[in-house]
């Protein structure tokens, strides 16, 4: 009986295990672990309670202060200091100070720090993003991170896999974000609870790496343990470019794919050739609707950015729509590139100027408004449309505010009209 | 060990943004987090609850973010345990790792109502109304998790492992020295 790609990676990281099956418990060897300025302070506090006083590997730990930095207040500055001091004390090489810092799930792949075939844990729920590289990547808690930093291990329960097959050519303006919102709308926010979501099919084969990151990023929103896309030539090109540019300590990788006779708990097929761009309405990421069903909903704020859609192709798509146009005077437009490299490229390509001329702001990389942190928190009664990943009650600010989730093209078009807009209707 | 308390009932998909909103994540101090426990699900939650009370919820409790602040807030607010039809996976592992008792029981979660007084036998995983015979069994923890829970959380589990491997090293070195002397 064959294995899925997820099972193969877990088996390869479970010393002593000869077989792998869903619901098995393993103490897995970790290739890379990381946390941010919200989650790492607790991890560091718990680490200090351990009798083991040293980290397992200085090159395989990431500390990325991306949530509330540059420091939004004194408390956040204190939390950042905890990461900085710990990194210095233990010689952790992948500590990213403000200036190098970017959103962790965009920054780490960009720097070539995560490889196909890796087992990656991160103290952030969107760690599943890195499954786009053909790695097993899952979000865990701060205490898990403390344990991993010390021992290079993490306890895991093997998930059953759901095969998500996407076929057909996407319509104009439909991208990875629409595919995943459509899937979450089908599964529900707990439809993939504890499962591995394996994205496959001819549509997936044509997706850019940025779109693959977008899709795997939101696997958690269906309750999944991980999202994963088998690596191919596009993945290898991406990795090789990152390694050439940033020369990370690890250069080798392993390409896994599911066996023909792998066993899946469920197989879902989506022919997306007629799929219209999708918007998830408040207050669940699964509350998905075709964008035209929500036309004419007035929008106070548009956010383009986040670990979901803050990469260069996302900004390019938004700039394509906004070029020569202005945002509605009653709609705030906030654009946040995910990393300094994306920021610099957006400036070089002229996208930054497009956003500024449109009456928007172009901000330093950070998670900011996605979780109601800073750089665009909502007041009572306000409505935002964002390229982010969650729209629970109070997610972006006041408990009585509203968040719609969409792709960068819808976000840009909606900024121009001041209401939710299909890009073709601009 | 038996836990006794009043039920505070919630529905499906209670998420971590409701359990501890991001506006409070500038701190990781349990006492501070406790003050804002469940604030966006019920702004008066901490005023209404007493130490030992319990959260009973539907499917997918704790979905959303990985923030360990969520089970920390629940534990520090004095909530003795959470009973739910199902738990989101990161909340589930966080609760185990920090020693917050959680029980998966769709029947119990369905049966108990707001204000019920209930008793939980932690070792047996049995949950019942204070004045009634009928008890519900919660899903048993797998052996691996039972060990972490028994040790009081992942850090204690880790320190026990370190201590026992140190003992083995000392025994090995002592044996080696004795052999050398011979």
Interface residues (C-beta under 8 A of the other chain):
Chain A: X23 X25 X38 X39 X41 X42 X45 X46 X49 X50 X51 X52 X67 X68 X73 X75 X76 X79 X123 X124 X125 X127 X139 X140 X141 X142 X143 X144 X146 X147 X150 X151 X155 X157 X189 X190 X193 X194 X220 X223 X225 X284 X371 X372 X373 X390 X392 X393 X394 X395 X399
Chain B: X12 X13 X15 X17 X18 X21 X22 X23 X25 X26 X27 X28 X40 X59 X60 X63 X64 X65 X66 X67 X68 X69 X72 X86 X88 X89 X90 X93 X94 X97 X98 X142 X143 X144 X145 X148 X153 X154 X155 X158 X159 X162 X163
